[in-house]
Amino acid sequence: MNIIISALVNMDKNKIFSLLLVATGFNKNIPAFIKCLNERGYSPISENQIRSWRRSEGKGRPVPDFVLEVIFETILKQKEIDNRFFSLVTQNEQKL
């Protein structure tokens, strides 16, 4: 776990955004991610913006904080529905 935290501290927000997009599966359905942002009042958002946010900070536009907040809120909301979502441990390991 410390390795993960250390890696995140050394990443820029665009890299974190790109990894979260893949981890959540939104990278395979960008329109669903745009809809998620729109439902929370953030619009207009385009696929070009998302592409730009996935590039490193020097090559694309910096990802806004609200985008990361929406991703984390979505992960936590889904986790409340299904505790296995986005889980790195098995149920047996959780009981320890």
BELQUIDA-V208464 format. One record per pair of residues at least 12 apart in sequence whose ideal C-beta (glycine too) atoms are under 10 Angstrom apart, sorted by the first residue. I is the first residue (numbers start at 1). GAP is how many residues later the second one is. D is the distance in whole Angstrom. If there is no record, write none. Layout:
I|GAP|D  I|GAP|D
This chain:
1|87|9  4|84|9  7|12|9  11|45|10  12|44|7  12|45|5  12|46|9  12|50|8  12|51|9  13|40|9  13|44|7  13|49|6  13|50|5  13|51|9  13|52|8  13|54|9  13|55|7  14|38|9  14|39|6  14|40|7  14|41|6  14|42|6  14|43|5  14|44|9  14|45|9  14|46|6  14|47|8  14|48|7  14|49|5  15|39|9  15|40|10  15|41|7  15|42|8  15|48|9  16|47|8  16|52|7  16|55|9  17|33|9  17|36|5  17|37|7  17|43|10  17|45|10  17|46|4  17|47|10  17|50|6  17|51|6  17|54|7  18|32|10  18|35|8  18|36|4  18|37|8  18|38|9  18|42|10  18|45|9  19|35|10  20|43|10  20|47|9  20|48|7  20|51|5  20|52|8  20|54|10  20|55|8  20|66|10  21|12|7  21|29|8  21|32|9  21|33|7  21|42|10  21|46|10  21|50|8  22|32|10  23|48|9  23|52|8  23|63|7  24|12|10  24|47|7  24|48|10  24|50|7  24|51|6  24|54|8  24|61|9  24|62|8  26|24|9  26|45|8  26|48|8  27|23|9  27|27|8  30|15|10  30|16|10  30|17|5  30|20|6  30|21|9  31|16|8  33|12|8  33|14|9  33|17|7  33|34|9  33|37|9  33|38|8  33|41|9  34|12|8  34|13|7  34|15|9  34|16|7  36|34|6  36|35|8  36|37|9  36|38|6  37|12|10  37|13|9  37|29|8  37|30|7  37|33|6  37|34|9  37|37|10  39|31|9  39|35|10  40|26|8  40|29|9  40|30|6  40|33|8  40|34|9  41|25|9  41|29|10  42|22|8  42|24|6  42|25|8  42|27|10  42|28|7  45|19|10  45|22|8  48|13|10  49|12|7  49|14|9  49|15|9  49|18|9  50|13|9  50|17|9  53|14|7  53|15|10  74|12|10
